[in-house]
């Protein structure tokens, strides 16, 4: 059975995943399986529920069952059961057509499902990507559609290694150090970004059949990926402005503003963890106190990216 590393876990599974993973020779602490058929609710404690099927992610309901396991239900009726040591994805909706079965299952496993699994273990699933820059690990946060993937792709193109994309676990370790863990060597990019840095978008699979974003593997022949846990050096909130004019500005956030920025980043991740708020507050406070958080604002346009890179290098030196 394959063992691979992702999100501070060593996973064992027999499912023929298409996602690229870093295989590892180490004991597993998480078993993942994909099965058919759903299970009935046992009336457990309701943790999260919504009727708004336009929310991203597509989670409809989370409940904690009497045995301590959690049951996640998606809007298409697929389910996920999970505990601290295992995740079981249940394919209830049988309308998938190849190859979308793998896309739906894998994206929900390594998105919403793993985000909730991380919360159970005291990790904060941040909506953001991470890279290894000159001074160490940097977490990039941004509202969807404001250029995070484009900036990260441009940095990968300059030789900086990717650590994670979209979801980054963050926690305070036993030494009191803010730490992040890498994800998997793959990014989701819009076709224009693929064309600018990687190649022909037609050569890469779509994320979903109704979305033009492409799945790009990081590694030979393009880019580098680094596996492991890393002390977090800084957090950068990206704000790409409309229009090609205007300065590049950097503002350091602190106190309540920094705390709320990170809280919003949590609630933009794959779940909305209201039940876990006390644990979140306990970890966010020392992160705000010790990790610098910057707002980096810059105009649109490929021609702006070298100047943005220069500003990031300056932050690394300060």
N, C-alpha and C positions, 0 to 999 in steps of 0.2 A: 504494500500500500504506500502511495506517495506521501512524503512529508514535505511541506513547504512553509515558508515564512511569510507572514503578512500581519500588519497591525499589532505587533507585540504578541503574536501567537505563532505556535508551530502547529499547523493543521495537518490532519490525516484524512484522506477521503479517497473513495473509489470512483467518484463521478469524473467523467472525461472533460474536465474544464478546458475551455478554449482561452481563458485569460492566461497571460504569461505570469508565471510565478517563479520565485527563487527556491529551487529544491534544496533541502537541508537535511543533514544527517544528525538529527537531534530528537529526543523524546517529544511526542505530541502532547499539547495541553488542550486541544480542541478537535473534536471529531465532527466532520460535516458530511451529511448525506442528503440525497435528493430522492424522494419517494412520490408515489401517486396517492391520491385520495386525501380527503380532509378529515378533521376530527371535530367533534361537537364541543362547544364551550361547557365548562363545568360550573359556571356561575362564579368564577374567580373575581378578585378585586379589579375593578376597571381602572386602568392607568391613563389611557388616552383614547379618545373617540372623536370622530368628525364626520359630518355628512357632506363636506365640501370636497368633491372628487377632483377639483382643479388644483388642490394643494400639491406641491412637490415636497416631499415624496408622496407616493400613492398609498400610504397607510391609512386604513379606516379605523382600526381598533387594536389596542394592546391590553391584555389582561394578565394578571398574575394568578396562577392556579393554586389550589390547595397544597400541592406538593412543592411549591416554590418555583416551578418552571413558568415561563412566560409564553403566551400564545399571541402572535401577531397575525392580523388578517388584513389583506390588501383589498383594494376596490375591485379587482378582478376575481376575488374570492380565494386566490392562493393563500396559503398559510405558512407560517414559520413557527416551530416550537424551539425553544432554546433554554439552556441552563448554563451554568458557568463552564461546563466541560463539553457541551455538544450543541450543534445547531442542526435541525432537521427541516428542510424545505419541502413543503407538501404541494405538489402540482394538482390543484383542484380544477382550474380552468384548462380544459383540454383542447382549446381552439388554437393553440400555437401552431405555426407552420415553420418548418426548418428554413433558415437556421435560427429563427427568432427565439426558439425555446432556450437555447444557451444564453442569448443576450438577456432575456427577461430574468431568468433564474440567477445568472451570475451577477448582474448589476444589482439585483435586490439582495442577494446574499452579502455582497461586499459593500453594500450601501446601507440601507435601512437596518437589515438584520445585524450586521457587524457593529453598527453604531450603537444599537441597543445592548448587544453583548458587551461592548466596551464599557458602557455606562454601568452595567452590573458589576464590572471589575474595578470601578473607580477611575476609569479613563474618561477624559472629556473629548468627545468626537467633534472636532472643529471643522466647520465648513471652510476649507482652505487647502491650498497646496503648499508643499515644502520643498526647498532646494538647499543644497550645500553651497553657500557662497564663500567669499574670501575669509570671512570671520567665523564661519560655522553655519549651523542650521538656521534658516530664516523661514518663517511661516507667512505666506501671502494670503490675505483675506480680501474679498471683494464681493459686491453684489453681482449676481449672475448677469452676464452680458456686458461687463464693464472692462474686459480686457485681461483678466488674470491669466487665462490659458495662453493668450497671445504673448504676453510678457514672459511667462515661464518658458514658452517654446523658443523665444528669442534668446533667453539665457542658456537653454540647453544647446542651442546652435552655437553659442560662444564657448561651450565646453564645460559648463557647470552641470553637476549631476542632479538628477531628479531624485527626490525622496518619496514624495506622495503627490497625488492629484485629487482634488475635490474633498477628500476626507482625511484628516490627520489627527491621530490620537495624541492627546496632550495630558500630562499629569505631573505631579510632584513626586519624585522618587524617594527612596529611603534616606538619601543624603540631603534631602531638601532642595534638589535641583529640578528646575522645570525641564521636562524631557519629552521628546516626540519620538514616534516610531514610524518607520517607512511603510509604504503600502505595497503596490505591485508596479512593475515597469510598463505602464501603459497610461496614455492620456487621451482625453476627448477633445477634439479640435474642430473648429469650423473649417469648411473647405478652403476659404481664402488664407487661413493661417497655415494649413497643410501645404497649399500651393507655394506660399512664401518661403517656407523653411524645410519642407520634407520632400514633396514630390506631387504627383498627380493624385488628387483626392479619389479618383475612380479606382485607384489601386488598393483602397482601404475600405474596410467594412463600415457600414453605418452603425451608430449606437442603437437607434430604433428605426423601424421602417418609415415612420412619419417625420423623422428628424434628420437634417443634413449633417450633423456632427459625425466625425469619423473617429474610429478607434486606432490609435497610433502606438505601436510597440516602441518602447524606449530601449535602445541597445543597438548593437551592430545591425544595419549599417548607419543608423542615425542616433546620436545621443548616448548618454550614460545614465545608469541607474545605480544607486547605492543602497544596500540593505543594512538595516540595523537600528539601534537606538542612538539618539543624539541629543546632547544638551542644547536647548533652544537659546539662541543668541539675541534674536530680535523678531518682532512681529511688524509687518508692513501692511497697512490698510490701503489698497489701491483705489484711486478714483480717476478714471480716464474721462476727461471732459469732451463734450461734443465740440467739433471745430478743431482746426489745425494751428490756431494762434494762442499765444499766452505763455506765461512762464511755467516752469516746473517748480513746484513748491513742496516743502517738507515741514510738517508740524508734528511736534511730539505731543502725544496724548498722555494724560496722567489722571489719577484719582478716579472720580465717578465716571468721567467720560471714557477712560480706558476700560474700566470695569464693564460698562454697558456695551461698549463696542465688542468685547469678547463674549458677553452674554448673547448679543444678537447673533454673533458668529456661531454660537452653540445652537441657537434656535433656528438657524438656517441649515443646519446639518440634517442628517437623514431621519431624525426623530425630534419630537418636541418634548424634552424630558422634564416635565413639571414635577413629577414625583421625586426626582433626584435632586431638586434644587438645593437642599442643605449640603449635600456632598459637593455640588458644583461650586457653591459659595466658598466652601472651605478651601478649595484648590485655586479658584480664580483670584482670591485676595493676595496670596503670596506671589502669584504670577504677575499681577499688576504691580506689585511692590518691587519686583526684581528684574523683570524683562522689559526693555524699552519697546514702546509701541509708537510707530510713526504713521502719520497720514501722508501718503505720497500722491500728489495731484499733478496730472500732466495732460497735455492736449492729445488728440487723436492723430494717427498717421504713423506709417512705418518709419518715416524719417525721424520721428521723435525718439525711437527706441535707443539709439546709441547714447543720447543725453540722459535718458532714464537709467541706463546701465551705469553711466558715470556717477550719477547721484547715489545709486546703491553702493558703489565702491566707496564713495565718500562716507556714507553711513558706516561702512565696515571699518573705516580708519578712525572715526571719531571716538 
